Amino acid sequence: MFKDATSQEIDQVLNTSWQAFHQYRKYSLKDRAQFMRSIAAELENAGDELIQTAMRESNLPEARLRGERARTMFQLTSYADACERGEWLEARIDTANSTKTPPKPDIRKMLIPLGPVVVFGASNFPFAYSTAGGDTACALAAGCPVIVKAHPAHAQTSEMVAQAILKAAAKCNMPNGVFAHVHGASQEVGKALVTHPHTKAVGFTGSYLGGKALFDWANQRKEPIPVFSEMGSVNPVFLFPEKLKQSAVEVAKQYAGSITLGVGQFCTNPGLIFGIDGDDLQQFIDTLGSEIKAVNPGTMLHPGIAKNYLENKNKALAQAQVQTIAESNTQPAANQGVPTIASATGEAFLNNPVLHQEVFGPYSLVIRCKDLNELLEVVRHLEGQLTATLMATDNDIINNDDLVEAVKNICGRFIVNGVPTGVEVCLSMHHGGPFPATTDSRFTSVGADGIKRFARPMAYQNWSDSLLPDELKNGNPLGIWRTVNDVLTKDKI
């Protein structure tokens, strides 16, 4: 339906975006926030037609998509509020002191926008991580124009959302080029967008291969640029002995729901579960298997994801010493993912890198370690993750400090007695983690702190008060929080 953008079209889009940047960066925090709120309103105005289109393209149910659109609107409005509050600017002011030797100059620092940001839509979230999703909202809040490359799996949905954004831009008198939308199924489109000299940052949610390719292209440029790729995760869960003895059945039922939620198509799906071999772990495995058998297969987002799930699952199950514990009792239809649980020993896991790899779908592998020492060794061989979960009592945590500290080293969100699925949109959320979960573990793609990804520090030295940005002026006309001479305050200077 949609043709891939040509190199000439991409060049024109980026040139227009670059011109828009020099205007949009000067728009006030209030004006940026109003633009974002207007986008949220236009998404709601798009009505049922948008939901029905997304249902046809993604195979996601209506209730899920209505909830996801609401989440996307909340992201836009909450990030707009954060944009306007200005705390993300990290305004720092150190006033001059002529009595020092040598005299101390007046220095004032804040974050300023990077420039045009290219955002790649995600396959599994047609709203919340795509055209008007979190990356787009954060970039607009930072003062950056956005160019979105639609995900081919929901291109029409992306086009409709793009039109809503452009309608909001016109209503808010935004500069031409503050937002652009292109299509492209080929790698050449993505490479052209990332390597264009006017692109100053990239946001991506998807596979390791896709995110790493963007990262490599960006770092091979004459002027390297930051790429914020969120590339998936197996989100390990650790079953501690006392907790398992107390509630193996309850925990197993809880995790059956988490593993199969949304047909397992979340980047926070718990794909690896670790425990100490014995009767308690066996009870957990038996209960988990019984629960999984009762879950019906679900239609996956698109045929490509269904095909990859089947291939990757079969590859994992074919490995030596891997035992299939349970599969859904219901035969699947076309493009459906069959809920599956398998098991292997800690020794097998340590010796086989294939077992470490993500299987994107309703699948999880239970690893039976012979003792806590082997469990610690396993943790030390795990790569970076978005999340890690301890199912543990307080005593478990207190008595296993080395293990807890080792798990802390590999994750961005550390959960106790919960499930990793479900990512709350709030300022304290961190949705990121050590490589290869993301390309930069210092930043989050969920929550208003994500705005900082698309900004850089600028220090102003000895500038006249009248020429300074409003954010740094003596009178603090925006009324934002600033650190003045090492004191956090909203006071005037």
C-alpha positions in Angstrom: 0.0 0.0 0.0 2.8 2.4 0.9 6.0 2.8 -1.1 9.4 3.0 0.5 10.7 6.6 0.8 13.4 7.4 -1.8 16.7 8.8 -0.8 15.6 12.1 -2.4 12.4 12.2 -0.3 14.4 11.4 2.9 16.8 14.2 2.1 14.0 16.6 1.6 12.3 15.6 4.9 15.5 15.9 6.9 16.3 19.3 5.3 12.9 20.6 6.2 13.2 19.1 9.7 16.6 20.8 10.2 15.0 24.2 9.3 12.1 23.5 11.7 14.6 22.8 14.5 16.0 26.3 14.5 12.5 27.6 15.1 11.0 24.9 17.3 13.9 24.9 19.7 12.9 28.5 20.6 9.3 27.6 21.4 8.5 28.0 25.1 8.0 25.0 27.3 4.4 26.0 27.5 4.0 26.0 23.7 5.6 22.6 23.4 3.4 21.2 26.1 0.3 22.5 24.4 1.3 20.9 21.2 1.7 17.5 22.9 -1.7 17.9 24.6 -3.2 18.7 21.3 -1.8 15.5 19.8 -3.4 13.5 22.6 -6.8 15.2 21.8 -6.5 14.4 18.1 -5.8 10.8 18.9 -9.0 10.6 20.8 -10.8 12.5 18.0 -9.6 9.8 15.5 -12.3 7.6 17.2 -13.2 4.1 16.4 -11.8 4.1 12.9 -8.3 4.3 14.3 -9.0 1.4 16.7 -10.6 -0.8 13.9 -7.6 -0.1 11.6 -5.1 -1.2 14.3 -7.2 -4.3 15.0 -7.0 -5.3 11.4 -3.3 -4.7 11.1 -2.0 -6.0 14.4 -4.5 -8.8 15.4 -4.7 -7.2 18.8 -8.1 -7.1 20.5 -10.2 -4.0 20.8 -9.9 -3.7 24.6 -6.1 -3.9 24.4 -5.9 -1.2 21.7 -8.3 1.1 23.5 -6.2 0.8 26.6 -3.0 1.3 24.6 -4.4 4.5 23.0 -5.4 5.8 26.4 -1.9 5.0 27.6 -0.4 6.9 24.7 -2.6 9.9 25.4 -1.5 9.8 29.0 2.2 9.7 28.0 1.7 12.7 25.8 -0.1 14.7 28.5 2.1 13.6 31.4 5.3 14.3 29.5 3.8 17.7 28.5 3.3 18.5 32.2 6.9 17.4 32.9 8.1 19.5 30.0 6.4 22.6 31.4 7.6 22.0 34.9 11.1 22.1 33.6 12.8 19.9 36.1 14.3 17.8 33.3 16.3 20.8 32.2 18.6 20.4 35.2 19.1 24.1 35.5 22.2 24.9 37.5 23.4 28.4 38.4 26.6 29.5 40.1 26.8 33.2 40.5 30.0 35.2 40.1 32.3 35.9 43.0 34.8 38.7 42.4 36.5 38.2 45.7 38.0 34.8 44.8 41.4 34.5 43.2 41.1 34.3 40.3 37.6 35.8 40.2 34.8 33.2 39.8 32.7 33.9 36.7 28.9 33.6 36.5 28.1 30.2 35.0 24.6 28.8 34.2 23.8 25.4 32.7 20.8 23.7 31.3 19.8 21.0 28.8 19.1 22.1 25.2 17.7 20.1 22.3 19.9 18.0 20.1 18.1 18.4 16.8 16.0 16.2 14.5 15.2 12.8 16.0 14.4 9.7 14.0 11.9 7.4 15.7 11.3 3.8 14.5 7.9 2.4 15.2 7.7 -0.8 17.2 5.8 -3.9 15.9 4.2 -4.9 19.2 2.8 -1.5 20.3 1.1 0.3 17.4 0.3 3.3 19.6 2.4 3.5 22.7 5.8 2.8 21.2 5.2 4.0 17.7 4.2 7.1 15.8 2.9 9.2 18.7 4.6 7.0 21.4 7.0 7.7 24.1 10.0 8.5 22.0 8.1 11.0 19.9 6.6 12.6 23.0 10.0 12.9 24.7 11.7 14.4 21.6 9.0 17.0 21.1 9.2 17.9 24.8 13.0 18.4 24.5 12.5 20.8 21.6 13.4 18.4 18.8 11.5 17.8 15.5 10.6 14.2 14.9 10.8 12.0 11.8 8.9 8.7 12.3 9.5 5.6 10.2 6.3 3.6 10.2 6.5 0.0 11.1 5.4 -2.0 8.0 3.3 -4.3 10.2 0.8 -1.5 11.0 1.6 1.1 8.3 -2.0 2.3 7.9 -2.4 2.8 11.6 0.8 4.8 11.7 -0.4 6.9 8.8 -3.6 7.8 10.6 -1.7 8.7 13.8 0.7 10.8 11.7 -2.2 12.7 10.3 -3.5 13.4 13.8 -0.1 14.8 14.8 0.1 17.0 11.7 -3.5 18.3 12.4 -2.4 19.2 16.0 0.8 20.9 14.6 -1.3 23.1 12.3 -3.7 24.0 15.1 -0.8 25.0 17.4 1.0 26.9 14.7 4.0 24.7 14.8 6.8 25.2 12.2 6.6 23.2 9.0 8.7 20.1 9.4 8.3 19.8 13.2 6.9 16.3 12.4 7.4 14.1 9.4 6.3 10.5 8.6 7.9 8.1 6.1 7.4 4.5 5.1 10.0 1.9 4.4 10.3 -1.9 4.7 13.8 -2.0 3.4 17.0 -1.6 5.4 18.1 1.1 3.0 15.3 3.5 4.3 16.4 3.0 7.9 20.1 3.4 7.0 19.4 6.6 5.0 17.5 8.1 8.0 20.2 7.3 10.5 23.1 8.4 8.4 21.7 11.7 7.2 23.8 14.5 8.5 20.8 16.4 9.9 19.7 13.5 12.1 21.0 14.1 15.6 19.5 11.1 17.6 17.5 7.9 17.1 14.9 6.1 19.1 14.1 2.5 18.5 12.1 -0.4 20.1 12.5 -3.8 18.6 14.9 -6.7 17.9 18.6 -6.9 18.8 19.6 -7.2 15.2 17.6 -4.1 14.2 18.7 -2.0 17.1 22.3 -3.0 16.8 22.3 -2.2 13.1 21.0 1.3 13.8 23.6 1.7 16.5 26.5 0.6 14.2 25.4 2.9 11.4 25.2 5.9 13.8 28.7 5.3 15.1 30.2 4.9 11.6 29.1 8.4 10.7 31.6 11.2 10.3 29.6 12.7 13.3 28.5 9.9 15.5 25.1 10.4 17.1 23.3 8.7 20.1 21.0 5.8 19.4 18.6 4.8 22.1 17.7 1.2 21.1 15.6 -1.0 23.4 16.3 -4.4 22.0 14.5 -7.0 24.1 15.2 -9.0 27.2 14.6 -12.4 28.7 13.7 -10.8 32.1 15.0 -13.5 34.4 13.1 -14.5 37.5 14.8 -16.0 40.6 12.9 -18.3 42.9 14.5 -18.2 46.3 14.2 -21.2 48.6 12.1 -19.9 51.5 9.7 -18.1 49.2 9.3 -21.2 47.1 8.7 -23.4 50.1 5.9 -21.0 51.3 4.1 -20.4 48.0 5.2 -22.5 45.0 1.7 -23.0 43.7 0.7 -19.3 44.0 3.9 -18.1 42.3 3.4 -20.6 39.5 -0.1 -19.4 38.8 1.0 -15.8 38.9 3.7 -16.5 36.3 1.5 -18.5 34.0 -0.5 -15.4 33.6 2.6 -13.2 33.0 4.2 -15.5 30.5 1.1 -15.7 28.3 -0.2 -12.1 28.7 -0.6 -10.6 25.2 0.5 -13.9 23.7 3.9 -13.3 25.3 4.6 -10.3 23.0 6.1 -7.9 25.5 9.7 -6.9 25.9 9.2 -7.6 29.6 8.0 -11.2 29.2 9.6 -13.5 31.8 11.5 -15.9 29.5 13.9 -17.5 32.1 13.0 -18.8 35.5 15.7 -20.0 37.9 15.4 -22.1 41.1 17.2 -24.7 43.2 16.3 -28.2 42.2 14.1 -30.1 44.7 10.6 -30.8 45.7 9.5 -27.2 46.0 10.8 -26.3 42.5 9.2 -29.4 41.2 5.8 -28.4 42.7 6.3 -25.0 41.0 7.1 -26.7 37.6 4.1 -29.1 37.9 1.7 -26.3 38.7 3.1 -24.0 36.0 2.8 -26.8 33.5 -0.9 -27.5 34.4 -1.7 -23.8 34.1 0.0 -23.4 30.7 -1.9 -26.4 29.3 -5.1 -24.7 30.0 -4.2 -21.5 28.1 -5.4 -21.3 24.6 -3.0 -20.2 21.8 -3.4 -16.7 20.6 -3.0 -15.0 17.3 0.3 -13.2 17.1 0.9 -9.6 15.8 1.7 -10.6 12.3 2.9 -13.7 10.4 6.5 -12.8 10.6 6.5 -12.8 14.4 4.5 -16.0 14.5 7.1 -17.7 12.2 10.0 -16.4 14.3 8.4 -17.6 17.5 7.9 -21.1 16.1 11.4 -21.3 14.7 13.1 -19.9 17.9 11.0 -22.0 20.2 11.8 -25.2 18.2 15.5 -24.3 18.2 15.5 -24.0 22.0 13.5 -27.2 22.5 15.8 -29.1 20.2 18.9 -28.4 22.4 20.4 -31.2 24.3 19.2 -31.6 27.9 16.1 -29.4 27.3 12.8 -31.0 28.3 9.4 -29.8 27.2 7.3 -29.5 30.4 3.9 -28.4 28.9 2.2 -27.0 25.9 -1.3 -25.7 25.5 -3.8 -28.5 25.1 -5.6 -26.6 22.3 -4.4 -26.9 18.7 -3.3 -23.6 17.2 -4.8 -21.9 14.1 -2.7 -20.1 11.6 -0.2 -17.5 13.0 -1.0 -18.5 16.6 1.6 -18.8 19.3 1.3 -22.0 21.5 2.1 -21.4 25.2 5.0 -23.6 26.1 7.2 -24.3 29.2 10.5 -26.1 29.1 13.2 -27.0 31.6 17.0 -27.6 31.7 19.7 -27.9 34.3 22.0 -25.1 35.4 24.9 -27.0 33.9 23.2 -27.1 30.5 22.4 -23.4 30.7 26.0 -22.5 31.5 27.3 -24.6 28.6 24.8 -23.6 25.9 24.4 -19.9 24.8 21.3 -20.8 22.8 19.4 -21.2 26.0 20.2 -17.6 27.0 18.5 -16.2 23.9 15.0 -14.5 23.8 12.1 -16.5 22.4 9.6 -13.7 21.7 6.2 -15.2 22.5 4.4 -17.2 25.2 7.4 -19.3 26.2 9.6 -19.7 29.3 12.5 -21.9 30.3 12.8 -23.1 33.9 16.5 -23.7 34.9 17.1 -26.1 37.7 20.3 -25.2 39.6 21.8 -27.8 41.9 22.5 -25.2 44.7 22.9 -21.5 45.4 26.5 -21.5 44.3 25.5 -22.7 40.8 22.7 -20.2 40.7 25.2 -17.4 41.5 27.4 -18.7 38.7 24.5 -18.7 36.3 23.7 -15.0 37.2 27.3 -14.0 36.5 26.9 -15.4 32.9 23.7 -13.5 32.1 23.7 -10.5 29.8 22.1 -7.2 30.5 18.3 -7.2 31.0 15.4 -4.7 31.2 14.2 -6.3 34.4 15.1 -9.0 36.9 12.7 -10.4 39.5 13.3 -11.9 42.9 10.5 -14.1 44.3 11.9 -14.0 47.8 11.2 -13.4 51.5 13.1 -10.8 53.4 15.2 -13.6 54.9 16.0 -14.9 51.5 17.3 -11.5 50.5 19.2 -10.9 53.7 20.9 -14.3 53.6 21.9 -14.1 49.9 23.6 -10.8 49.5 26.1 -11.9 46.9 23.4 -13.3 44.7 21.2 -10.2 45.1 24.1 -7.9 44.2 25.0 -10.0 41.2 21.4 -9.7 39.9 21.5 -6.0 40.4 24.4 -5.7 38.1 22.4 -7.0 35.1 19.1 -5.1 35.2 17.5 -1.7 34.9 14.4 -2.5 37.0 14.7 -4.8 40.0 11.4 -6.4 41.1 10.6 -8.2 44.3 7.5 -10.6 44.5 5.8 -9.3 41.3 5.9 -9.9 37.6 7.9 -7.8 35.0 5.0 -7.5 32.6 3.3 -4.1 33.0 5.4 -0.9 32.7 4.0 2.0 34.7 4.3 5.4 33.1 5.7 7.5 35.9 8.8 9.5 36.8 10.3 6.8 38.9 10.1 4.1 36.2 13.3 3.0 34.5 12.7 1.1 31.3 16.2 0.4 30.1 19.1 -1.8 31.1 22.7 -2.9 30.5 23.6 -3.9 26.9 22.2 -5.8 25.0 18.9 -4.9 26.6 19.5 -1.3 25.5 22.4 0.6 23.9 22.6 3.0 26.8 21.6 1.8 30.3 21.7 5.4 31.7 18.4 6.4 30.1 14.8 5.3 30.2 12.3 5.1 27.4 9.3 5.2 29.8 8.6 8.1 32.1 9.4 11.8 31.7 13.1 11.3 32.4 13.2 9.9 28.9 13.1 13.6 27.7 16.8 13.9 28.7 17.8 11.4 26.0 17.2 14.1 23.3 19.0 17.0 25.0 22.6 18.0 25.8 24.1 20.3 28.5 25.0 23.9 27.6 26.8 26.2 30.0 26.4 30.0 29.6 29.3 32.0 31.1 29.1 35.7 31.8 26.0 36.3 29.8 23.9 39.4 30.5 20.7 38.5 32.3 18.5 40.0 29.5 20.2 37.7 26.9 19.9 34.5 28.9 17.2 31.9 28.3 14.2 32.4 30.5 15.1 29.2 32.3 18.3 30.8 33.6 17.3 34.4 34.2 17.7 35.9 37.6 14.0 36.5 38.0 13.1 32.8 37.2 10.1 33.9 35.1 9.1 30.3 34.4 9.0 29.5 38.1 10.9 26.3 37.7 13.1 24.4 40.2 16.8 25.4 39.8 20.0 24.6 41.7 21.4 28.0 42.6 24.8 28.0 44.4 24.2 24.4 45.4 20.7 25.0 46.8 17.6 23.7 45.1 15.1 26.6 44.9 12.4 28.4 42.9 13.5 31.7 44.3 14.7 34.7 42.3 18.4 35.6 42.4 
